[in-house]
Amino acid sequence: MTRLTPNSSYSLILRIHLPNEPGMLARAIDAIALAGGNIGAIEMVAQERAFLVRDIVVDAASEEHAHAIVEQVRAVPELKLLLAEDRTFHLHQGGKIAIVGKTPLKSKSDLAMAYTPGVGRICLAIADEPERVYELTIKRNTVAVVTDGSAVLGLGNIGPAGALPVMEGKALLFKEFANLDAFPVCLGTQDVDAIVETVERIATVFGGINLEDISAPRCFEVERKLQERLDIPVFHDDQHGTAIVVLAALENALKLVHKSLDTVRIVINGAGAAGIAIHQLLTAAGARSIVVCDTHGIVSAGRSDLSDEKRSVAVAEAGDLTAAMDRADVFLGVSRGNVVSRQMLSGMARDPIVFAMANPIPEILPEEAAGLVAVMATGRSDYPNQINNVLAFPGIFRGALDCRARVVNLEMKMAAARAIAGLTSAADLTAESVIPSVFDRRVVEAVSAAVQQAARATGVTK
């Protein structure tokens, strides 16, 4: 059974009433440790002669683990558990974003300019010169985060309401990292034409469209149709954001093992939106030997069950994932947890590179791969080398909106990947540091600049 590392996504606050006697806090800590919890901050809430009340932050590995920690603390007779609060649920109470006005309304004159009658002059100015909508409204800094809720994280088809917390989170990341105003748009339909028509009708408000958590193959058609109909950037982050960050990390990892992209054998496990996009971008960057696998094994040209997208990446060889990984230099997992074994890793080429990006459980945990791989990356924040789309999409949209790009083309994606990779210098490049941290504030600026340069060079700016 996979043993997950406790992390803040399953974090608790335990408010504990303890006798004001030596050793009582140690009893609480021992109980938490016995249950396998990781202790964070400890704060004094109240102190009286006879008792103390303390808040203890504890990380767990799952909901079941969190429950076990709570029960272990409750079992200590001298302690009284007053509260056990899930910190993640607390953070989401009332949502994570809000609309805040930029203009104070403190007088009649303020109101007359911001709204009627003064706003009428602004409306007429835009009606006369439609391009002034970028100058006089929020359009130039606003992104729609659009989903149909059909492929949310690793949770599957949970619908638009279930998807809303993720879209809120995406909007929060846009604001925090790129100062872009993004808004979640969760659609109550999974029909391609209905999605396209809805987004087309609301696009007036937005400078860009970020498609999110739409299942394959629907996502390919939605993106293609919107790109044909709209004159603003349409970007499916699950495809292209993932591919961009993978390319950036892989180019740096290959430097460490002294191999080149055009000579290595690459296996991609997962033939959905991310897997297909990774194949396309790596091929454009120079990769020559890529094998894609799905749940039925290698995506082989001889199979009769292939979609158009899978057919575009099919190869002549056939077999299962084990066969595909034999003597492979690189494994890129965008599939599901625990599908790779140590034996499969041992059959790879010298100094293999493994990006196991399934969440929350990678295709193989770093602890299980130890000693067999030269560079290991995951999609998780509690291991080194996190492959996270937040390294790409804020800077891509910041750059695209700032230069009024009509699309996000291949050259812009390639430029973004090279900009991310270039932030890790040769001196800083190690097996545990092949890509910048998501909190590296240089990333958005570098990606934005590179994207704008590529957009202008390819003539897609207004």
Beta strands, then each sheet from edge to edge (+ up, - down):
strand 1: 7-19
strand 2: 38-47
strand 3: 51-60
strand 4: 80-86
strand 5: 142-147
strand 6: 181-186
strand 7: 208-211
strand 8: 234-236
strand 9: 265-269
strand 10: 289-294
strand 11: 297-298
strand 12: 330-333
strand 13: 353-356
strand 14: 375-378
sheet 1: 2+ 3- 1+ 4-
sheet 2: 6+ 5+ 7+ 8+
sheet 3: 11+ 10- 9- 12- 13- 14-
end
